Amino acid sequence: MMASFTAIARTEREIALMQEYRTRLTADLVTGKLDVREAAAKLPVVDAEPAAEEALEELLEEPEPEEEVG
């Protein structure tokens, strides 16, 4: 039983450290302390999904004028 408490405590500590690392990494990226332009340039270009493109086009379309009823 004691071993499971130790494993849980260790796992919780590791999660906390990973969250702290993520926060620090994000801050370094935002402030420019870490330059990722070279790595980002090597990422593959991925096309947007057709459904997403259609949804974007619909959002950008001019609304059609409503017909007056009467």
Secondary structure, DSSP 4 states (H G I P E B T S, - for coil): -HHHHHHHHHHHHHHHHHHHHHHHHHHHHHHTSS--HHHHHTSPP-PPPHHHHHHHHHHHSPPPPPPPP-
